[in-house]
Amino acid sequence: MDFILGERDKMVQAAAKEYAQKAVLPLAAEIDRTAEFPLELAREMGAMGYYGLAYPAECGGTGGGYLAYALVVEQISRASMTAGAIVAVSILSAESIYRFGTDRQKRDFLVPLASGEMLGCFCFTEPATGSDPRAIATRAVWQGDGYVIEGQKNFIALSPAADIATVFAKDEDGKVSAYIVPASAPGFVLREPCETLGLRGLGASVVYLDGVRVPRENLLGSPGSGYEPLLEAISVERVGVSAQGVGVSQAALDLSVEYAKQRCAYGRPIAEMPTIQWLLAEMVSRMEAGRWLAYRTASLRDQGLDIRNESSVAKLYCSQMAVEVTRMAMQVHGSYGTMKSMPVERLYRDAKMTEVYVGVSEIQRAIIARHLLRQ
Ligand SMILES: Cc1cc2nc3c(=O)[nH]c(=O)nc-3n(C[C@H](O)[C@H](O)[C@H](O)COP(=O)(O)OP(=O)(O)OC[C@H]3O[C@@H](n4cnc5c(N)ncnc54)[C@H](O)[C@@H]3O)c2cc1C
């Protein structure tokens, strides 16, 4: 067992850190304030190869693997969790096409997604369900020479800038299938953005599918097998959310150390107080545990292993850890931590989002317990 990053991974990590601190951090507060999708930044990150980190060159990727994906998401999230989430979420469509797509689908969709020429969104959640796939109400009906999709999807991240969407819908037999839908298709209508507490600017919006026609060749995988691309893609994205939790926690820790050194109470820096030192030590220990859990899960995926259970363990731990660590950072900052002008306030709101999106913590616990009891 080797807990040291290899040379190539260290280079990816260092380059992402430099880029994030120089190009992403200065935009973070404004992205949060306006909640507008940062299109230019999203394109730039695509051009840098950040949406194809996990995939080989013939698929349009850079061949870094899933660990490189986790390292980059962590560093970008350290600067702006919204920007980190753009990289993290972009893997959903790419992963499902990489695992289940035909050669034509890989050529037409995966290569442009991985190389950053296209952006994809992933449409699963609906007004009546985010956790229970059986409750999906969106329908895909075979008509003439293709499918016609009718339904509504909520909270669809990246949708304002997406070129394609992976859409989950039920067929006439009630089975869920996945379809690749060009966002330019008539009837693919973007409605209101969802105003959220954190991850503002991720473009999470309501999408309507008003009789969208999709050719047979855009069915992803075999008819009725939609759960497979869904579960595979989501398990990889959970590694991304874990890395986001680590990145936002590192940012909170960095700010707390600086603040504790310069803020004085009773004539001395608060960093000298055992209570503050206790908080800082707790923050580091919890974050380091989450970091290695996220890296390990990514490495397991790099070895071709099934990470459906492991990614739930990592996401459950890292999301709870991020909420706790950013809460402790707020405490180190006293009342100033609650001010809108202080970055730590944004980090706390962003951290909370990791507990709900890409599956709530209760769902992660259910997956973990099911796996444990089946063994
Ligand atoms: C910023 C953001 C971006 C998002 N991006 C996307 C996206 O790109 N694509 C997409 O499809 N979705 C996206 N989502 C949606 C998100 O993944 C869902 O909202 C999430 O999975 C939870 O679904 P829900 O809100 O419907 O919760 P519900 O399923 O209604 O659950 C509500 C609560 O009920 C409890 N609960 C539900 N089921 C169980 C269970 N089985 N066991 C125990 N307790 C349970 C939990 O306490 C849970 O918190 C995004 C959401 C946000 C906030």
The ligand as an SDF file (V2000), in Angstrom:
LIG
                    3D

 53 58  0  0  0  0  0  0  0  0999 V2000
  -27.0530   22.5260   -6.4760 C   0  0  0  0  0  0  0  0  0  0  0  0
  -27.7300   21.2520   -6.8870 C   0  0  0  0  0  0  0  0  0  0  0  0
  -27.3530   20.6520   -8.0790 C   0  0  0  0  0  0  0  0  0  0  0  0
  -28.0060   19.4920   -8.5050 C   0  0  0  0  0  0  0  0  0  0  0  0
  -27.6790   18.9360   -9.7000 N   0  0  0  0  0  0  0  0  0  0  0  0
  -28.4280   17.9200  -10.2060 C   0  0  0  0  0  0  0  0  0  0  0  0
  -28.2030   17.4450  -11.5450 C   0  0  0  0  0  0  0  0  0  0  0  0
  -27.3220   17.9320  -12.2630 O   0  0  0  0  0  0  0  0  0  0  0  0
  -29.0010   16.4460  -12.0050 N   0  0  0  0  0  0  0  0  0  0  0  0
  -29.9740   15.8790  -11.2430 C   0  0  0  0  0  0  0  0  0  0  0  0
  -30.6480   14.9760  -11.7270 O   0  0  0  0  0  0  0  0  0  0  0  0
  -30.2030   16.3110   -9.9720 N   0  0  0  0  0  0  0  0  0  0  0  0
  -29.4650   17.3160   -9.4470 C   0  0  0  0  0  0  0  0  0  0  0  0
  -29.7050   17.7790   -8.1700 N   0  0  0  0  0  0  0  0  0  0  0  0
  -30.7740   17.1680   -7.3730 C   0  0  0  0  0  0  0  0  0  0  0  0
  -30.2830   16.3890   -6.1770 C   0  0  0  0  0  0  0  0  0  0  0  0
  -29.4110   15.3610   -6.5430 O   0  0  0  0  0  0  0  0  0  0  0  0
  -31.5220   15.8790   -5.4340 C   0  0  0  0  0  0  0  0  0  0  0  0
  -32.2440   17.0070   -5.0030 O   0  0  0  0  0  0  0  0  0  0  0  0
  -31.1280   15.0100   -4.2650 C   0  0  0  0  0  0  0  0  0  0  0  0
  -30.7420   13.7350   -4.7330 O   0  0  0  0  0  0  0  0  0  0  0  0
  -32.2250   14.8580   -3.2350 C   0  0  0  0  0  0  0  0  0  0  0  0
  -33.4680   14.6350   -3.8210 O   0  0  0  0  0  0  0  0  0  0  0  0
  -34.7750   15.3730   -3.2350 P   0  0  0  0  0  0  0  0  0  0  0  0
  -34.4120   16.7800   -3.0100 O   0  0  0  0  0  0  0  0  0  0  0  0
  -35.9000   15.0670   -4.1350 O   0  0  0  0  0  0  0  0  0  0  0  0
  -34.9850   14.6940   -1.8350 O   0  0  0  0  0  0  0  0  0  0  0  0
  -36.0730   13.5930   -1.4630 P   0  0  0  0  0  0  0  0  0  0  0  0
  -35.8430   12.3630   -2.2570 O   0  0  0  0  0  0  0  0  0  0  0  0
  -37.4190   14.1980   -1.5210 O   0  0  0  0  0  0  0  0  0  0  0  0
  -35.6960   13.3310    0.0370 O   0  0  0  0  0  0  0  0  0  0  0  0
  -36.0170   14.2870    1.0770 C   0  0  0  0  0  0  0  0  0  0  0  0
  -35.5240   13.7410    2.3930 C   0  0  0  0  0  0  0  0  0  0  0  0
  -36.2230   12.5310    2.6950 O   0  0  0  0  0  0  0  0  0  0  0  0
  -35.3580   11.5700    3.2880 C   0  0  0  0  0  0  0  0  0  0  0  0
  -35.2760   10.3710    2.4620 N   0  0  0  0  0  0  0  0  0  0  0  0
  -35.6060   10.2280    1.1360 C   0  0  0  0  0  0  0  0  0  0  0  0
  -35.3930    8.9690    0.7290 N   0  0  0  0  0  0  0  0  0  0  0  0
  -34.9380    8.2860    1.7880 C   0  0  0  0  0  0  0  0  0  0  0  0
  -34.5560    6.9180    2.0080 C   0  0  0  0  0  0  0  0  0  0  0  0
  -34.5970    5.9990    1.0360 N   0  0  0  0  0  0  0  0  0  0  0  0
  -34.1250    6.5870    3.2470 N   0  0  0  0  0  0  0  0  0  0  0  0
  -34.0720    7.4980    4.2530 C   0  0  0  0  0  0  0  0  0  0  0  0
  -34.4260    8.7780    4.1030 N   0  0  0  0  0  0  0  0  0  0  0  0
  -34.8620    9.1740    2.9010 C   0  0  0  0  0  0  0  0  0  0  0  0
  -34.0070   12.2660    3.4370 C   0  0  0  0  0  0  0  0  0  0  0  0
  -33.9210   12.8410    4.7100 O   0  0  0  0  0  0  0  0  0  0  0  0
  -34.0440   13.3470    2.3950 C   0  0  0  0  0  0  0  0  0  0  0  0
  -33.1750   14.4140    2.7080 O   0  0  0  0  0  0  0  0  0  0  0  0
  -29.0330   18.9150   -7.7030 C   0  0  0  0  0  0  0  0  0  0  0  0
  -29.3880   19.5330   -6.4950 C   0  0  0  0  0  0  0  0  0  0  0  0
  -28.7590   20.6960   -6.0970 C   0  0  0  0  0  0  0  0  0  0  0  0
  -29.1760   21.3180   -4.8040 C   0  0  0  0  0  0  0  0  0  0  0  0
  1  2  1  0
  2  3  1  0
  2 52  2  0
  3  4  2  0
  4  5  1  0
  4 50  1  0
  5  6  2  0
  6  7  1  0
  6 13  1  0
  7  8  2  0
  7  9  1  0
  9 10  1  0
 10 11  2  0
 10 12  1  0
 12 13  2  0
 13 14  1  0
 14 15  1  0
 14 50  1  0
 15 16  1  0
 16 17  1  0
 16 18  1  0
 18 19  1  0
 18 20  1  0
 20 21  1  0
 20 22  1  0
 22 23  1  0
 23 24  1  0
 24 25  2  0
 24 26  1  0
 24 27  1  0
 27 28  1  0
 28 29  2  0
 28 30  1  0
 28 31  1  0
 31 32  1  0
 32 33  1  0
 33 34  1  0
 33 48  1  0
 34 35  1  0
 35 36  1  0
 35 46  1  0
 36 37  1  0
 36 45  1  0
 37 38  2  0
 38 39  1  0
 39 40  1  0
 39 45  2  0
 40 41  1  0
 40 42  2  0
 42 43  1  0
 43 44  2  0
 44 45  1  0
 46 47  1  0
 46 48  1  0
 48 49  1  0
 50 51  2  0
 51 52  1  0
 52 53  1  0
M  END
$$$$
